[in-house]
Amino acid sequence: MPNFKKAESTRVVVIGTGFVGSTAAYTMMIQGVASEIVLIDVNQNKCEGEALDIEHAISFAPETKVWAGEYRDCKDADVVVIAAGINQKPGQTRLELAQTNVKIITDVVKNICKYTKDAIILMVTNPLDVLTYTALKASGFPKNQVFGTGTTLDSSRFRYLLGKKFGVDPHSVGGYLIGEHGDSELAVYSHANVMGENITSLPDYDKNAAEAAYVRTRDSAQEIICKKGATYYGIAAAVSRIVRSILNDEDHAYSVSSLMDGEQGAKDVCVSLPSIVGRTGIKRVLDIKLSADEKKKFQKSVQIIRKSLDAAGVK
């Protein structure tokens, strides 16, 4: 008889069961990302309601245990996803959220650290880069162990919009954004390609169309917030995909936000650059070649994040 190895039990804790947290938990359950998903929220009734609602779909998906828990459930967590905090309002920038959410995230992280020193912490709450830095400092964890979704979703939006502009399936488009997860993020046009061919070499390349794809990407969150109040489907899918890469040790590359130590001239700030993600979190930040203009825009983005950290009193 074959000796089958029992599948490893994996636990993901999602803190914050608003639109983003609950949708991320649902997406992970439907995709069978983890064997256990725990929801935590200051609003216990809502937390229990979200867990029940997700549980009722389990018969249509891979077997997963889902429950409303407490911080002590972080003890056996492989990944803790932080989606707690005040939501972004119409007309409000991500960076304007900083001061309120810094305090919330600091308290959340201190509670997590009472029960684990080993879990990977994935930050989702905005302003993403400021709060990733806040979480890292509050935890005292190694820098590879705490990072944010960064411009992962922005990059997906960019590939989708480029595909629409040039009549190509987004799966065949390579491209990403770096820098702040916010208004100063930049598209790396020098690396944007279709099956390895830079988009500028395509017969139907239109510089204005490519620029329009970036502008639409940059402004997408505000557009969605103004029309429906919040964004959550896209980011939930991004969270699920990143968590899967961690649990399965996939060594997949994402443009995520992590602490820089001189990469592209950035230091002591969390900002998005293409990085290899696996079981230990950030395995390495890729040393990508940027054009002179891209370097200049990246440094400007880093400075904006640094000013926000200073304004919020994060050290």
C-alpha positions as a Markdown table, in Angstrom:
| # | Residue | x | y | z |
|---|---|---|---|---|
| 1 | Met | 0.0 | 0.0 | 0.0 |
| 2 | Pro | 1.4 | 3.4 | -0.9 |
| 3 | Asn | 2.6 | 5.5 | 2.0 |
| 4 | Phe | 0.8 | 8.8 | 1.5 |
| 5 | Lys | 2.0 | 11.8 | 3.5 |
| 6 | Lys | -0.7 | 13.6 | 5.4 |
| 7 | Ala | -1.2 | 17.1 | 4.2 |
| 8 | Glu | 0.2 | 19.8 | 6.5 |
| 9 | Ser | -2.3 | 21.8 | 8.5 |
| 10 | Thr | -2.2 | 25.5 | 7.7 |
| 11 | Arg | -3.8 | 28.3 | 9.5 |
| 12 | Val | -4.5 | 31.8 | 8.3 |
| 13 | Val | -5.8 | 34.4 | 10.7 |
| 14 | Val | -7.6 | 37.4 | 9.3 |
| 15 | Ile | -7.9 | 40.4 | 11.6 |
| 16 | Gly | -10.6 | 42.9 | 10.6 |
| 17 | Thr | -13.8 | 41.6 | 9.0 |
| 18 | Gly | -14.9 | 44.6 | 7.0 |
| 19 | Phe | -15.4 | 44.3 | 3.3 |
| 20 | Val | -11.7 | 43.5 | 2.6 |
| 21 | Gly | -11.0 | 41.1 | 5.4 |
| 22 | Ser | -14.2 | 39.1 | 5.1 |
| 23 | Thr | -14.0 | 38.9 | 1.3 |
| 24 | Ala | -10.3 | 37.8 | 1.5 |
| 25 | Ala | -11.3 | 35.0 | 3.9 |
| 26 | Tyr | -14.1 | 33.9 | 1.6 |
| 27 | Thr | -11.8 | 33.9 | -1.4 |
| 28 | Met | -9.2 | 31.9 | 0.5 |
| 29 | Met | -11.8 | 29.4 | 1.5 |
| 30 | Ile | -13.3 | 29.0 | -2.0 |
| 31 | Gln | -9.7 | 28.5 | -3.4 |
| 32 | Gly | -8.7 | 26.0 | -0.7 |
| 33 | Val | -5.7 | 28.1 | 0.2 |
| 34 | Ala | -5.5 | 27.0 | 3.9 |
| 35 | Ser | -7.0 | 24.2 | 6.0 |
| 36 | Glu | -8.0 | 26.7 | 8.8 |
| 37 | Ile | -9.2 | 30.3 | 8.5 |
| 38 | Val | -9.8 | 32.3 | 11.7 |
| 39 | Leu | -11.6 | 35.6 | 11.8 |
| 40 | Ile | -10.9 | 38.3 | 14.5 |
| 41 | Asp | -12.7 | 41.6 | 14.9 |
| 42 | Val | -13.5 | 44.0 | 17.7 |
| 43 | Asn | -17.2 | 43.6 | 16.6 |
| 44 | Gln | -17.7 | 40.1 | 17.8 |
| 45 | Asn | -21.3 | 39.8 | 16.4 |
| 46 | Lys | -20.2 | 40.8 | 12.9 |
| 47 | Cys | -17.2 | 38.5 | 13.1 |
| 48 | Glu | -19.3 | 35.5 | 14.0 |
| 49 | Gly | -21.8 | 36.4 | 11.3 |
| 50 | Glu | -19.1 | 36.6 | 8.6 |
| 51 | Ala | -17.7 | 33.2 | 9.8 |
| 52 | Leu | -21.1 | 31.6 | 9.7 |
| 53 | Asp | -21.8 | 33.0 | 6.2 |
| 54 | Ile | -18.5 | 31.7 | 4.9 |
| 55 | Glu | -19.0 | 28.3 | 6.6 |
| 56 | His | -22.3 | 27.8 | 4.7 |
| 57 | Ala | -20.4 | 27.7 | 1.4 |
| 58 | Ile | -17.9 | 25.1 | 2.5 |
| 59 | Ser | -19.8 | 22.2 | 0.9 |
| 60 | Phe | -19.0 | 23.9 | -2.5 |
| 61 | Ala | -15.3 | 24.2 | -1.9 |
| 62 | Pro | -12.2 | 22.3 | -0.6 |
| 63 | Glu | -12.6 | 21.3 | 3.1 |
| 64 | Thr | -11.7 | 24.2 | 5.3 |
| 65 | Lys | -12.4 | 25.0 | 9.0 |
| 66 | Val | -13.6 | 28.5 | 9.5 |
| 67 | Trp | -14.4 | 30.2 | 12.8 |
| 68 | Ala | -14.6 | 33.5 | 14.7 |
| 69 | Gly | -11.7 | 33.4 | 17.1 |
| 70 | Glu | -9.5 | 35.5 | 19.4 |
| 71 | Tyr | -5.9 | 36.7 | 19.3 |
| 72 | Arg | -4.8 | 33.5 | 21.1 |
| 73 | Asp | -5.6 | 31.7 | 17.8 |
| 74 | Cys | -2.6 | 33.4 | 16.4 |
| 75 | Lys | -0.5 | 31.0 | 18.4 |
| 76 | Asp | -0.6 | 28.4 | 15.6 |
| 77 | Ala | -1.0 | 30.7 | 12.7 |
| 78 | Asp | 1.2 | 30.5 | 9.6 |
| 79 | Val | 0.1 | 33.8 | 8.2 |
| 80 | Val | -1.8 | 36.7 | 9.9 |
| 81 | Val | -3.5 | 39.0 | 7.5 |
| 82 | Ile | -4.2 | 42.5 | 8.9 |
| 83 | Ala | -7.2 | 44.2 | 7.3 |
| 84 | Ala | -8.3 | 46.2 | 10.4 |
| 85 | Gly | -8.6 | 49.9 | 10.4 |
| 86 | Ile | -10.7 | 52.8 | 9.3 |
| 87 | Asn | -11.8 | 52.7 | 5.6 |
| 88 | Gln | -10.9 | 55.2 | 3.0 |
| 89 | Lys | -13.7 | 57.7 | 2.2 |
| 90 | Pro | -14.5 | 59.2 | -1.2 |
| 91 | Gly | -12.0 | 62.0 | -2.0 |
| 92 | Gln | -9.7 | 60.9 | 0.8 |
| 93 | Thr | -6.1 | 59.8 | -0.1 |
| 94 | Arg | -4.6 | 56.7 | 1.4 |
| 95 | Leu | -2.0 | 58.8 | 3.2 |
| 96 | Glu | -4.7 | 60.9 | 5.0 |
| 97 | Leu | -5.7 | 57.8 | 6.8 |
| 98 | Ala | -2.3 | 57.5 | 8.5 |
| 99 | Gln | -2.6 | 58.9 | 12.0 |
| 100 | Thr | -5.8 | 57.1 | 12.9 |
| 101 | Asn | -4.8 | 53.7 | 11.5 |
| 102 | Val | -1.2 | 53.8 | 12.9 |
| 103 | Lys | -2.6 | 53.6 | 16.5 |
| 104 | Ile | -5.0 | 50.8 | 15.5 |
| 105 | Ile | -2.4 | 48.7 | 13.8 |
| 106 | Thr | 0.1 | 49.2 | 16.6 |
| 107 | Asp | -2.4 | 47.8 | 19.1 |
| 108 | Val | -3.3 | 44.9 | 16.7 |
| 109 | Val | 0.3 | 43.9 | 16.2 |
| 110 | Lys | 1.1 | 44.0 | 20.0 |
| 111 | Asn | -1.8 | 41.6 | 20.5 |
| 112 | Ile | -0.6 | 39.3 | 17.8 |
| 113 | Cys | 2.9 | 39.2 | 19.3 |
| 114 | Lys | 1.6 | 38.0 | 22.6 |
| 115 | Tyr | 0.9 | 34.6 | 21.0 |
| 116 | Thr | 3.4 | 34.2 | 18.1 |
| 117 | Lys | 6.8 | 35.2 | 16.9 |
| 118 | Asp | 6.8 | 32.9 | 13.9 |
| 119 | Ala | 3.8 | 33.9 | 11.8 |
| 120 | Ile | 4.2 | 35.9 | 8.6 |
| 121 | Ile | 2.3 | 39.2 | 8.9 |
| 122 | Leu | 0.7 | 40.4 | 5.7 |
| 123 | Met | -0.5 | 44.0 | 5.9 |
| 124 | Val | -3.5 | 45.1 | 3.8 |
| 125 | Thr | -4.8 | 48.2 | 5.6 |
| 126 | Asn | -4.2 | 51.7 | 4.1 |
| 127 | Pro | -2.1 | 53.7 | 3.9 |
| 128 | Leu | -0.3 | 50.5 | 3.1 |
| 129 | Asp | 3.4 | 51.5 | 3.1 |
| 130 | Val | 3.1 | 53.5 | 6.3 |
| 131 | Leu | 1.3 | 50.8 | 8.2 |
| 132 | Thr | 3.6 | 48.0 | 6.9 |
| 133 | Tyr | 6.5 | 50.0 | 8.5 |
| 134 | Thr | 4.3 | 50.5 | 11.6 |
| 135 | Ala | 3.6 | 46.8 | 11.9 |
| 136 | Leu | 7.2 | 45.8 | 11.4 |
| 137 | Lys | 8.5 | 48.2 | 14.1 |
| 138 | Ala | 5.7 | 47.3 | 16.5 |
| 139 | Ser | 6.4 | 43.6 | 16.1 |
| 140 | Gly | 10.2 | 43.6 | 16.3 |
| 141 | Phe | 10.1 | 40.7 | 13.7 |
| 142 | Pro | 12.8 | 40.3 | 11.0 |
| 143 | Lys | 12.1 | 42.4 | 8.0 |
| 144 | Asn | 11.3 | 39.4 | 5.8 |
| 145 | Gln | 8.5 | 38.4 | 8.1 |
| 146 | Val | 6.3 | 41.5 | 7.8 |
| 147 | Phe | 5.3 | 43.0 | 4.5 |
| 148 | Gly | 2.3 | 44.5 | 2.7 |
| 149 | Thr | 0.3 | 43.7 | -0.4 |
| 150 | Gly | 1.9 | 46.9 | -1.9 |
| 151 | Thr | 1.3 | 47.4 | -5.6 |
| 152 | Thr | 0.3 | 43.8 | -6.3 |
| 153 | Leu | -3.3 | 44.7 | -7.1 |
| 154 | Asp | -2.2 | 47.9 | -8.9 |
| 155 | Ser | 0.0 | 45.8 | -11.1 |
| 156 | Ser | -2.8 | 43.4 | -11.9 |
| 157 | Arg | -5.0 | 46.4 | -12.8 |
| 158 | Phe | -2.3 | 47.7 | -15.1 |
| 159 | Arg | -1.9 | 44.4 | -16.9 |
| 160 | Tyr | -5.6 | 44.2 | -17.4 |
| 161 | Leu | -5.9 | 47.7 | -18.7 |
| 162 | Leu | -2.9 | 47.3 | -21.0 |
| 163 | Gly | -4.4 | 44.1 | -22.4 |
| 164 | Lys | -7.6 | 45.9 | -23.1 |
| 165 | Lys | -5.8 | 48.8 | -24.8 |
| 166 | Phe | -3.8 | 46.5 | -27.1 |
| 167 | Gly | -6.2 | 43.7 | -27.6 |
| 168 | Val | -4.2 | 41.1 | -25.7 |
| 169 | Asp | -5.2 | 38.6 | -23.0 |
| 170 | Pro | -4.0 | 40.1 | -19.7 |
| 171 | His | -2.4 | 36.7 | -18.8 |
| 172 | Ser | 0.0 | 37.4 | -21.7 |
| 173 | Val | 0.9 | 40.8 | -20.5 |
| 174 | Gly | 3.9 | 41.5 | -18.2 |
| 175 | Gly | 4.0 | 44.7 | -16.3 |
| 176 | Tyr | 4.0 | 46.1 | -12.8 |
| 177 | Leu | 3.9 | 49.3 | -10.7 |
| 178 | Ile | 6.4 | 50.1 | -8.0 |
| 179 | Gly | 6.7 | 52.7 | -5.3 |
| 180 | Glu | 3.9 | 53.9 | -3.0 |
| 181 | His | 0.6 | 52.1 | -3.0 |
| 182 | Gly | -1.0 | 55.4 | -3.8 |
| 183 | Asp | -0.9 | 58.4 | -6.0 |
| 184 | Ser | 2.8 | 58.5 | -6.5 |
| 185 | Glu | 3.1 | 54.9 | -7.7 |
| 186 | Leu | 4.8 | 54.5 | -11.1 |
| 187 | Ala | 4.4 | 52.2 | -14.0 |
| 188 | Val | 7.7 | 50.5 | -15.1 |
| 189 | Tyr | 7.2 | 51.0 | -18.8 |
| 190 | Ser | 10.7 | 49.8 | -19.5 |
| 191 | His | 9.7 | 46.3 | -18.4 |
| 192 | Ala | 6.1 | 46.2 | -19.7 |
| 193 | Asn | 5.8 | 43.5 | -22.4 |
| 194 | Val | 3.7 | 41.0 | -24.2 |
| 195 | Met | 5.4 | 37.6 | -24.1 |
| 196 | Gly | 8.8 | 39.2 | -23.6 |
| 197 | Glu | 8.4 | 41.8 | -26.3 |
| 198 | Asn | 8.4 | 45.3 | -24.9 |
| 199 | Ile | 5.1 | 47.1 | -25.5 |
| 200 | Thr | 6.9 | 49.9 | -27.3 |
| 201 | Ser | 7.9 | 47.5 | -30.0 |
| 202 | Leu | 4.4 | 46.3 | -30.8 |
| 203 | Pro | 3.1 | 47.4 | -34.2 |
| 204 | Asp | 0.0 | 49.0 | -32.7 |
| 205 | Tyr | 1.8 | 50.6 | -29.8 |
| 206 | Asp | 0.3 | 54.0 | -28.7 |
| 207 | Lys | 2.1 | 56.0 | -26.1 |
| 208 | Asn | -1.0 | 57.9 | -25.1 |
| 209 | Ala | -3.0 | 54.6 | -24.7 |
| 210 | Ala | -0.2 | 53.2 | -22.5 |
| 211 | Glu | -0.2 | 56.3 | -20.4 |
| 212 | Ala | -4.0 | 56.2 | -20.1 |
| 213 | Ala | -3.8 | 52.6 | -18.8 |
| 214 | Tyr | -1.4 | 53.9 | -16.0 |
| 215 | Val | -3.6 | 56.9 | -15.1 |
| 216 | Arg | -6.7 | 54.7 | -15.0 |
| 217 | Thr | -4.8 | 52.2 | -12.8 |
| 218 | Arg | -3.6 | 54.9 | -10.4 |
| 219 | Asp | -7.1 | 56.3 | -10.1 |
| 220 | Ser | -9.0 | 53.0 | -10.0 |
| 221 | Ala | -9.4 | 52.9 | -6.2 |
| 222 | Gln | -11.0 | 56.3 | -6.0 |
| 223 | Glu | -13.2 | 55.6 | -9.0 |
| 224 | Ile | -14.5 | 52.4 | -7.3 |
| 225 | Ile | -14.9 | 54.0 | -3.9 |
| 226 | Cys | -16.9 | 56.9 | -5.4 |
| 227 | Lys | -19.2 | 54.4 | -7.2 |
| 228 | Lys | -19.7 | 51.7 | -4.7 |
| 229 | Gly | -18.1 | 52.8 | -1.4 |
| 230 | Ala | -15.2 | 50.4 | -1.1 |
| 231 | Thr | -12.8 | 48.2 | -3.1 |
| 232 | Tyr | -12.6 | 44.6 | -2.0 |
| 233 | Tyr | -12.8 | 41.9 | -4.7 |
| 234 | Gly | -9.5 | 42.7 | -6.4 |
| 235 | Ile | -7.5 | 43.1 | -3.2 |
| 236 | Ala | -9.1 | 39.9 | -1.8 |
| 237 | Ala | -7.9 | 38.0 | -4.8 |
| 238 | Ala | -4.4 | 39.5 | -4.4 |
| 239 | Val | -4.3 | 38.5 | -0.7 |
| 240 | Ser | -5.4 | 35.0 | -1.4 |
| 241 | Arg | -2.7 | 34.6 | -4.1 |
| 242 | Ile | 0.0 | 36.0 | -1.9 |
| 243 | Val | -1.0 | 33.8 | 1.0 |
| 244 | Arg | -1.0 | 30.7 | -1.3 |
| 245 | Ser | 2.6 | 31.6 | -2.3 |
| 246 | Ile | 3.7 | 31.8 | 1.3 |
| 247 | Leu | 2.0 | 28.5 | 2.4 |
| 248 | Asn | 3.2 | 26.6 | -0.6 |
| 249 | Asp | 6.7 | 28.1 | -0.7 |
| 250 | Glu | 6.2 | 29.0 | -4.3 |
| 251 | Asp | 9.0 | 31.6 | -4.7 |
| 252 | His | 6.6 | 33.7 | -6.8 |
| 253 | Ala | 7.4 | 37.3 | -7.6 |
| 254 | Tyr | 5.1 | 40.1 | -6.6 |
| 255 | Ser | 5.5 | 43.9 | -6.3 |
| 256 | Val | 5.0 | 43.9 | -2.5 |
| 257 | Ser | 5.9 | 46.5 | 0.1 |
| 258 | Ser | 8.7 | 45.7 | 2.4 |
| 259 | Leu | 11.5 | 47.4 | 4.3 |
| 260 | Met | 14.3 | 48.6 | 2.1 |
| 261 | Asp | 17.9 | 48.5 | 2.9 |
| 262 | Gly | 19.4 | 50.5 | 0.0 |
| 263 | Glu | 17.5 | 48.8 | -2.8 |
| 264 | Gln | 17.1 | 51.4 | -5.6 |
| 265 | Gly | 18.5 | 54.0 | -3.2 |
| 266 | Ala | 15.7 | 53.5 | -0.7 |
| 267 | Lys | 16.5 | 52.9 | 3.0 |
| 268 | Asp | 14.5 | 52.5 | 6.2 |
| 269 | Val | 11.2 | 52.8 | 4.4 |
| 270 | Cys | 8.6 | 50.3 | 3.3 |
| 271 | Val | 7.9 | 50.6 | -0.5 |
| 272 | Ser | 7.0 | 48.2 | -3.3 |
| 273 | Leu | 9.5 | 46.6 | -5.5 |
| 274 | Pro | 9.4 | 43.1 | -7.2 |
| 275 | Ser | 10.2 | 40.6 | -4.6 |
| 276 | Ile | 10.3 | 36.8 | -4.2 |
| 277 | Val | 7.7 | 35.5 | -1.8 |
| 278 | Gly | 7.8 | 32.1 | -0.1 |
| 279 | Arg | 7.4 | 30.3 | 3.2 |
| 280 | Thr | 9.7 | 32.6 | 5.1 |
| 281 | Gly | 8.1 | 35.7 | 3.6 |
| 282 | Ile | 10.2 | 38.0 | 1.5 |
| 283 | Lys | 13.1 | 35.9 | 0.3 |
| 284 | Arg | 14.8 | 38.7 | -1.7 |
| 285 | Val | 14.0 | 42.0 | -3.4 |
| 286 | Leu | 14.9 | 41.8 | -7.1 |
| 287 | Asp | 17.5 | 44.2 | -8.4 |
| 288 | Ile | 15.6 | 45.5 | -11.4 |
| 289 | Lys | 17.1 | 47.9 | -14.0 |
| 290 | Leu | 15.1 | 51.2 | -14.1 |
| 291 | Ser | 15.4 | 54.0 | -16.6 |
| 292 | Ala | 16.7 | 57.4 | -15.4 |
| 293 | Asp | 13.1 | 58.8 | -15.4 |
| 294 | Glu | 11.8 | 55.7 | -13.5 |
| 295 | Lys | 14.5 | 56.1 | -10.9 |
| 296 | Lys | 13.6 | 59.7 | -10.4 |
| 297 | Lys | 9.9 | 59.0 | -10.0 |
| 298 | Phe | 10.7 | 56.1 | -7.6 |
| 299 | Gln | 12.8 | 58.3 | -5.4 |
| 300 | Lys | 10.0 | 60.9 | -5.3 |
| 301 | Ser | 7.6 | 58.2 | -4.2 |
| 302 | Val | 9.9 | 57.1 | -1.5 |
| 303 | Gln | 10.2 | 60.7 | -0.2 |
| 304 | Ile | 6.4 | 61.0 | -0.1 |
| 305 | Ile | 6.1 | 57.8 | 2.1 |
| 306 | Arg | 8.9 | 59.1 | 4.4 |
| 307 | Lys | 7.1 | 62.4 | 4.9 |
| 308 | Ser | 3.9 | 60.5 | 5.8 |
| 309 | Leu | 5.8 | 58.4 | 8.3 |
| 310 | Asp | 7.3 | 61.6 | 9.9 |
| 311 | Ala | 3.9 | 63.3 | 9.9 |
| 312 | Ala | 2.3 | 60.3 | 11.6 |
| 313 | Gly | 5.1 | 60.1 | 14.2 |
| 314 | Val | 6.2 | 56.6 | 13.1 |
| 315 | Lys | 9.8 | 55.9 | 14.0 |
